[in-house]
Amino acid sequence: MLLLSIETSCDETAVSLIKAEGEFPNATYEILGDALWSQIDIHREYGGVFPALAKREHAATIVPMLEKAIRESGLEANGFTPTIDQDTEAKVRALLDREHGLADQLLTFHREHGVYTIDLIAVTSGPGLEPALWVGVNFAKAVALLWDIPVIPVNHMEGHILASIFDVERDDQLSAIAFPTIALLISGGHTELIAMTDWGQYEKIGQTRDDAVGEAFDKVARMVGIPYPGGPEISKLAAEARKQKLPPYASLPIPMLHSGDLDFSFSGLKTAVRYAVQNKSLTPDEIKSLARDFEDAVTTVLVKKTLTAIEKQGAKTLIVGGGVSANQYIKQIMEAALLTAYPDVTCYFPHPGLSTDNSIMIALAGHARAAGAIAPTATDIIRANGNRSLA
């Protein structure tokens, strides 16, 4: 099966072509083409993602990303000169009428390149920034109409789970995963604990009550003058503080460590950092110490809640996914704690290139959900995705 996958949930415009051999979960995958445009530099001056600007950038870059992915793949069109009847063109323009110039870009690409033989389009349908999501969803529907391809809506968080447990550079098979499984999803928009009893069977058993963990990292970075996205820089500074064995800067709370449930809260920790730095001019070493103190507090609560979830569910596997899963200190402490407490539990972190938002993970989730694909004439893709417990 050849899949075209599209991701526009936040500030990454990503398009991939993935070849799947076999049926999920026993399939193997090959990346034929992978194109990604990051908007980080554009949003930096706003201190975070500005939804209207993200939407505009997705509309401007999604056709070039499609062209790049196809060029990388070496895939050739069917060789026929495409004809577009007035009704189909009108439908494409209606789908893309809110994205200035996108319909013209896509129709021009179609007339110049022709029809590509692809089996399935997988597109992120949520969760994410709604204006950004709609660009990808409506673009997928428009391509589906032009090329007569079914579409499968994909839950973004399911994509992160599958990306974490399947490294497409290896020949591992997902069928080796042992259930029950706990998934810890940590990113700029999400902090969740998910219990899995089988593929596609999810129950959210813990979540943040306020800020997501990645959001907290970025906000703390902003407090000490580090521009967006500041989370990776906070981690880098924290590592330097540990290496230099710097003394603590502040006694920070570890939020909800003994709350008796599996929920998280990071707003109080963020507030404690603000009080610790307000009206002060910190030295470089003090910033490093504060970064370490903050990262230690976050890591402690993430590890404690995850181990509790494993115990309660009798889990045999731990999956950690999302952008913050790239944090090497969290990974190190989580793996060490798991080895001590539950040495028989297998732990999976994603390949570094698959931790942040990407369309490869959307292809994996799309293949897993292929049986639920929707005809290219479908009009309600956003609401068609049944695995909403991950949202």
C-alpha positions as CSV (number, residue, x, y, z in Angstrom):
1,M,0.0,0.0,0.0
2,L,1.3,3.5,-0.9
3,L,0.2,6.2,1.5
4,L,0.3,10.0,1.1
5,S,0.3,11.5,4.6
6,I,-0.4,15.1,5.6
7,E,0.3,16.9,9.0
8,T,-0.7,20.5,9.7
9,S,-1.8,20.4,13.4
10,C,0.4,23.2,14.6
11,D,3.4,24.9,13.1
12,E,4.9,22.1,10.9
13,T,3.7,21.6,7.4
14,A,4.6,18.0,6.6
15,V,3.9,15.6,3.6
16,S,5.2,12.1,3.2
17,L,4.9,9.2,0.8
18,I,5.2,5.9,2.7
19,K,5.2,2.3,1.3
20,A,3.6,-0.3,3.6
21,E,4.2,-4.0,3.0
22,G,1.7,-6.3,4.8
23,E,-1.1,-5.7,7.2
24,F,-1.0,-3.8,10.5
25,P,0.5,-4.6,13.0
26,N,2.8,-7.0,11.0
27,A,3.7,-4.5,8.3
28,T,7.1,-3.1,7.3
29,Y,7.4,0.5,6.1
30,E,9.7,2.4,3.7
31,I,9.9,6.2,3.5
32,L,9.9,7.1,-0.1
33,G,9.6,10.8,0.3
34,D,9.4,13.1,3.3
35,A,9.1,16.9,3.2
36,L,8.7,19.2,6.2
37,W,8.5,23.0,6.6
38,S,8.9,24.4,10.1
39,Q,7.4,27.8,11.1
40,I,9.5,28.2,14.3
41,D,11.4,31.2,13.0
42,I,8.2,32.9,11.9
43,H,6.5,32.5,15.3
44,R,9.5,33.3,17.5
45,E,8.6,37.0,17.7
46,Y,5.2,36.1,19.1
47,G,6.7,33.9,21.9
48,G,4.6,31.0,20.7
49,V,2.5,29.8,17.8
50,F,0.1,32.4,16.4
51,P,-2.9,30.4,14.9
52,A,-3.9,32.7,12.1
53,L,-0.3,33.0,10.9
54,A,0.2,29.2,11.2
55,K,-2.9,28.7,9.0
56,R,-1.6,31.1,6.4
57,E,1.8,29.5,6.3
58,H,0.3,26.0,5.9
59,A,-1.7,27.2,2.9
60,A,1.4,28.8,1.3
61,T,3.7,25.7,1.8
62,I,1.6,22.6,1.5
63,V,1.7,22.3,-2.3
64,P,5.5,22.8,-2.4
65,M,5.8,20.1,0.4
66,L,3.7,17.8,-1.7
67,E,5.9,18.4,-4.8
68,K,9.1,17.8,-2.7
69,A,7.8,14.5,-1.2
70,I,6.8,13.2,-4.7
71,R,10.1,14.3,-6.2
72,E,12.1,12.5,-3.5
73,S,10.0,9.4,-3.9
74,G,10.7,9.1,-7.7
75,L,7.0,8.4,-8.1
76,E,5.7,9.1,-11.6
77,A,2.3,10.2,-12.7
78,N,0.1,7.9,-14.8
79,G,1.1,9.7,-18.0
80,F,-2.3,10.9,-19.0
81,T,-3.0,14.5,-19.5
82,P,-5.4,15.4,-16.7
83,T,-8.8,16.9,-17.4
84,I,-10.8,18.6,-14.7
85,D,-14.5,18.9,-15.3
86,Q,-16.2,22.0,-14.1
87,D,-18.0,20.3,-11.2
88,T,-14.8,18.8,-9.8
89,E,-12.9,22.1,-10.1
90,A,-15.8,23.9,-8.4
91,K,-15.7,21.4,-5.5
92,V,-11.9,21.8,-5.1
93,R,-12.3,25.6,-5.1
94,A,-15.1,25.4,-2.5
95,L,-13.0,23.2,-0.2
96,L,-10.1,25.6,-0.4
97,D,-11.9,28.9,-0.7
98,R,-10.7,30.2,2.7
99,E,-7.0,29.6,1.9
100,H,-5.9,32.4,-0.4
101,G,-4.3,31.0,-3.6
102,L,-4.3,27.4,-2.5
103,A,-6.9,26.1,-5.0
104,D,-5.0,27.7,-7.8
105,Q,-1.7,26.2,-6.6
106,L,-3.2,22.7,-6.4
107,L,-5.0,22.9,-9.7
108,T,-1.9,24.1,-11.4
109,F,0.2,21.3,-9.9
110,H,-2.5,18.8,-11.0
111,R,-2.5,20.1,-14.6
112,E,1.3,20.1,-14.8
113,H,1.9,16.7,-13.2
114,G,-1.2,14.6,-13.7
115,V,-2.6,11.9,-11.5
116,Y,-0.5,9.8,-9.1
117,T,-1.4,6.3,-8.2
118,I,-1.7,6.3,-4.4
119,D,-3.8,4.0,-2.4
120,L,-4.7,6.1,0.6
121,I,-4.4,9.6,2.0
122,A,-3.9,9.9,5.8
123,V,-4.4,13.3,7.3
124,T,-4.3,14.7,10.8
125,S,-7.8,15.5,11.9
126,G,-7.1,16.5,15.5
127,P,-6.2,17.4,18.2
128,G,-4.4,20.7,17.3
129,L,-5.0,24.3,16.3
130,E,-8.3,24.2,14.4
131,P,-7.4,26.8,11.7
132,A,-4.3,24.8,11.0
133,L,-6.0,21.5,11.0
134,W,-8.6,22.6,8.5
135,V,-5.9,23.5,5.9
136,G,-4.6,20.0,5.9
137,V,-8.0,18.3,6.1
138,N,-9.5,20.3,3.2
139,F,-6.3,19.9,1.2
140,A,-6.5,16.1,1.6
141,K,-10.1,16.1,0.5
142,A,-9.3,18.2,-2.5
143,V,-6.4,15.9,-3.6
144,A,-8.7,12.9,-3.0
145,L,-11.3,14.4,-5.4
146,L,-8.7,15.1,-8.1
147,W,-6.9,11.7,-7.8
148,D,-9.9,9.6,-6.8
149,I,-8.2,8.3,-3.5
150,P,-9.9,7.5,-0.2
151,V,-9.0,9.5,2.9
152,I,-8.4,8.3,6.5
153,P,-8.6,10.9,9.3
154,V,-5.9,10.3,11.9
155,N,-5.6,11.2,15.6
156,H,-2.4,13.2,16.0
157,M,-1.7,11.6,19.4
158,E,-2.1,8.0,18.0
159,G,0.5,9.0,15.5
160,H,2.9,9.9,18.3
161,I,2.3,6.5,20.0
162,L,3.0,4.6,16.8
163,A,6.1,6.7,15.9
164,S,7.5,5.9,19.3
165,I,7.2,2.1,19.0
166,F,8.1,1.7,15.4
167,D,11.4,2.9,14.1
168,V,11.0,2.8,10.3
169,E,14.8,2.4,10.0
170,R,14.5,-1.1,11.6
171,D,12.7,-4.2,10.7
172,D,10.9,-4.4,14.1
173,Q,7.2,-5.3,13.9
174,L,4.5,-3.8,16.1
175,S,3.1,-7.2,16.7
176,A,5.9,-7.7,19.3
177,I,4.4,-5.1,21.6
178,A,3.0,-6.6,24.8
179,F,-0.3,-5.4,26.3
180,P,-1.4,-3.9,28.6
181,T,0.6,-0.8,27.7
182,I,1.0,2.7,29.2
183,A,1.6,5.6,26.8
184,L,3.0,8.8,28.3
185,L,2.5,11.6,25.7
186,I,4.4,14.8,26.5
187,S,4.6,17.7,24.1
188,G,3.9,21.4,23.9
189,G,0.2,20.9,23.8
190,H,-0.3,17.6,25.7
191,T,0.6,15.8,28.9
192,E,-1.4,12.5,29.0
193,L,-1.2,9.0,30.4
194,I,-3.0,6.5,28.1
195,A,-3.9,2.9,29.0
196,M,-3.9,0.6,26.0
197,T,-5.3,-2.9,26.1
198,D,-4.9,-3.5,22.4
199,W,-4.3,-1.7,19.2
200,G,-6.8,1.1,18.8
201,Q,-8.1,0.6,22.4
202,Y,-7.3,3.7,24.4
203,E,-8.3,5.1,27.8
204,K,-7.1,8.4,29.1
205,I,-6.2,7.8,32.8
206,G,-4.3,11.0,33.5
207,Q,-3.8,14.4,32.0
208,T,-2.6,17.9,32.8
209,R,-5.1,20.2,34.4
210,D,-3.5,23.3,33.0
211,D,-0.2,23.8,31.1
212,A,1.3,21.0,29.1
213,V,4.8,20.1,30.0
214,G,6.4,21.5,26.8
215,E,4.4,24.7,27.3
216,A,5.8,25.0,30.8
217,F,9.4,24.6,29.5
218,D,8.8,27.3,27.0
219,K,7.3,29.7,29.5
220,V,10.1,29.2,32.0
221,A,12.6,29.9,29.2
222,R,10.8,33.1,28.4
223,M,11.0,34.2,32.0
224,V,14.8,34.1,31.8
225,G,15.1,35.7,28.4
226,I,15.3,32.7,26.2
227,P,13.3,33.1,22.9
228,Y,10.7,30.6,21.7
229,P,11.0,27.7,21.5
230,G,13.0,27.7,24.7
231,G,12.4,24.2,26.0
232,P,15.4,22.6,24.4
233,E,17.7,25.4,25.6
234,I,16.4,25.0,29.2
235,S,17.4,21.3,29.0
236,K,20.8,22.2,27.6
237,L,21.4,24.7,30.5
238,A,20.1,22.1,33.0
239,A,22.7,19.6,31.7
240,E,25.5,22.2,32.1
241,A,24.4,22.9,35.7
242,R,24.6,19.1,36.5
243,K,28.0,18.9,34.8
244,Q,29.3,21.9,36.8
245,K,27.6,20.7,40.0
246,L,26.1,24.1,40.6
247,P,24.2,24.7,43.8
248,P,20.4,24.9,43.7
249,Y,19.0,28.3,42.8
250,A,15.4,27.8,44.2
251,S,13.4,25.3,46.2
252,L,10.7,24.5,43.6
253,P,7.5,22.5,44.3
254,I,6.9,19.2,42.7
255,P,3.3,19.6,41.7
256,M,0.7,16.9,42.5
257,L,3.3,14.4,43.4
258,H,1.1,12.9,46.1
259,S,-2.3,13.8,44.7
260,G,-3.5,10.2,44.7
261,D,-4.5,10.4,41.0
262,L,-2.6,10.3,37.7
263,D,-3.2,14.0,36.7
264,F,-0.5,16.6,36.3
265,S,-0.3,20.4,36.9
266,F,2.5,22.7,35.9
267,S,1.0,26.1,36.4
268,G,2.0,26.2,40.1
269,L,5.6,25.2,39.3
270,K,5.7,27.9,36.6
271,T,4.4,30.5,39.1
272,A,7.1,29.5,41.6
273,V,9.7,30.1,38.9
274,R,8.2,33.5,38.2
275,Y,8.4,34.5,41.9
276,A,12.0,33.2,42.0
277,V,13.2,35.4,39.2
278,Q,11.0,38.5,39.3
279,N,12.8,41.8,39.9
280,K,16.1,40.0,39.7
281,S,19.0,39.9,37.3
282,L,20.3,36.4,37.2
283,T,23.8,35.4,36.4
284,P,24.5,32.8,33.7
285,D,25.2,30.2,36.4
286,E,22.0,31.1,38.2
287,I,20.0,30.6,35.0
288,K,21.6,27.2,34.6
289,S,20.8,26.2,38.2
290,L,17.2,27.4,37.8
291,A,16.8,25.4,34.6
292,R,18.1,22.3,36.4
293,D,15.8,22.8,39.4
294,F,12.8,23.2,37.1
295,E,13.7,20.2,34.9
296,D,14.3,18.0,38.0
297,A,10.8,18.9,39.4
298,V,9.1,18.1,36.1
299,T,11.0,14.8,35.7
300,T,10.2,13.7,39.2
301,V,6.5,14.0,38.8
302,L,6.5,12.5,35.2
303,V,8.4,9.5,36.4
304,K,6.4,9.0,39.6
305,K,3.0,9.2,37.9
306,T,4.1,7.0,35.1
307,L,5.4,4.3,37.4
308,T,2.1,4.5,39.4
309,A,0.1,4.0,36.1
310,I,2.2,1.0,35.2
311,E,1.6,-0.5,38.6
312,K,-2.2,0.1,38.5
313,Q,-2.6,-1.3,35.0
314,G,-0.2,-4.2,35.3
315,A,1.5,-2.8,32.2
316,K,4.1,-4.8,30.3
317,T,5.1,-2.0,28.0
318,L,5.8,1.8,28.4
319,I,5.6,4.1,25.4
320,V,6.8,7.7,25.7
321,G,6.0,10.0,22.8
322,G,5.6,13.6,21.8
323,G,8.2,16.4,21.3
324,V,9.3,16.4,25.0
325,S,10.2,12.7,24.7
326,A,13.4,14.0,23.0
327,N,14.5,15.4,26.4
328,Q,17.5,13.2,27.2
329,Y,17.4,13.8,30.9
330,I,13.8,12.7,31.2
331,K,14.6,9.7,29.1
332,Q,17.6,8.8,31.2
333,I,15.8,9.1,34.5
334,M,12.6,7.3,33.2
335,E,14.6,4.3,31.9
336,A,16.7,4.0,35.1
337,A,13.6,4.2,37.3
338,L,11.8,1.6,35.2
339,L,14.7,-0.7,35.3
340,T,14.8,-0.5,39.1
341,A,11.1,-0.8,39.7
342,Y,9.8,-2.9,36.8
343,P,12.7,-4.5,35.0
344,D,10.4,-6.7,32.9
345,V,8.6,-3.7,31.4
346,T,9.9,-2.8,27.9
347,C,10.3,1.0,27.3
348,Y,10.1,2.7,23.9
349,F,11.1,6.2,23.0
350,P,10.9,7.5,19.5
351,H,13.8,7.9,17.1
352,P,14.9,11.5,17.5
353,G,13.6,12.5,14.1
354,L,10.1,11.2,14.9
355,S,9.6,12.9,18.3
356,T,8.3,16.2,17.0
357,D,5.3,16.6,14.7
358,N,5.8,14.8,11.4
359,S,3.8,13.2,8.6
360,I,5.6,9.8,8.9
361,M,3.7,9.1,12.1
362,I,0.5,10.1,10.4
363,A,1.1,7.5,7.7
364,L,1.7,4.8,10.4
365,A,-1.6,5.7,12.1
366,G,-3.4,5.9,8.8
367,H,-2.2,2.5,7.8
368,A,-3.4,1.2,11.2
369,R,-6.9,2.7,10.5
370,A,-7.0,1.9,6.8
371,A,-10.2,-0.1,7.1
372,G,-12.0,3.0,8.1
373,A,-11.0,5.0,5.0
374,I,-13.6,7.5,3.6
375,A,-14.5,7.9,0.0
376,P,-13.1,11.0,-1.7
377,T,-16.5,12.6,-1.7
378,A,-16.7,12.6,2.1
379,T,-17.5,16.0,3.6
380,D,-17.1,15.5,7.3
381,I,-13.6,14.1,7.9
382,I,-12.9,15.9,11.1
383,R,-15.8,14.2,12.9
384,A,-15.2,10.8,11.2
385,N,-12.2,9.9,13.4
386,G,-13.6,7.5,16.0
387,N,-10.6,7.3,18.5
388,R,-11.5,10.6,20.2
389,S,-10.4,9.4,23.6
390,L,-6.9,10.5,22.6
391,A,-7.9,14.1,21.9
